[in-house]
Structures are given as structure tokens and as C-alpha cells.
């Protein structure tokens, strides 16, 4: 069934500098997207923020997947984690397409949706990764 992420706060800290930094950066970007309704911002700036989010998500997921392969993590968990990354990126791409048509009306709504998706991912996958790291110790 999984966790809906409501009891998880961003950013999740795993105790690994790069991943923790990326979680923090993604949190700030998503928070900015969620607050756009309160700002006078151009459509091109909104789309630039979404482009930044897409680049950061892709880089973060690639780094996280490299980490997953280095820790003692069951294959099925590795696969499920990677599949969730792919699903998030697919959702991101679909939301971005609708933004191009209706930038201002959708930006905050989609920022909130992305936040919810990321919280759910953290709850269902990153917390487990954190527990695994605590059990196996430092990653070389």
C-alpha cells in the first residue's frame, strides 16, 4: 500500500552530504513553485523554474541510484526505487507540458502536486534507504 507521505517532512536527511544537499535544494525549488501564486513572475520565469526542477530531479535520481547499487539493498527494492524515479519524471514531464499552455493558473497547483509526489517517494523509498544505511554503516 505504501505511505502517502503526509507524515514526512522535506527534506529527508540520509547523512550523505551530496544526497542531503540535493534533497534540500529540491525542497527549496518545490517550495518556490508552490508559492508562485503570491508572486508577480513572468511565464518564462515559471517555466525556467520548472526546467531547473527537471534537471535537479534527473541528477538527483541518477546519484541516488548509484548510491543504492553500493549499499546492501535487495534487488526488488532497487528496482522499485528506480521505477518510482521513472514515474516521477514521467509525471513531471506531463505536468510541464500543461504548464506551457496555462502557466500561471497551473504553476502553484502543479508545484503542490510535485511536492506531494516527492513526499510520497521519500516516505516509501528514501526512509527505507536511510534505515539501510544506518544498519550497514558508512558507504565507501
Secondary structure, 3 states (H helix, E strand, C coil): CCCCCCCCCCCCCCCCHHHHHHHHHHHHHHHHHHCHHHCCCCHHHHHHHHHHHHHHHHHHHHHHHHHHHHCCCCHHHHHHHHHHHHHHHHHHHHHHHHHHHCHHHHHHHHHHHHHHHHHHHHHHHHHHHHHHHHHHCCCC
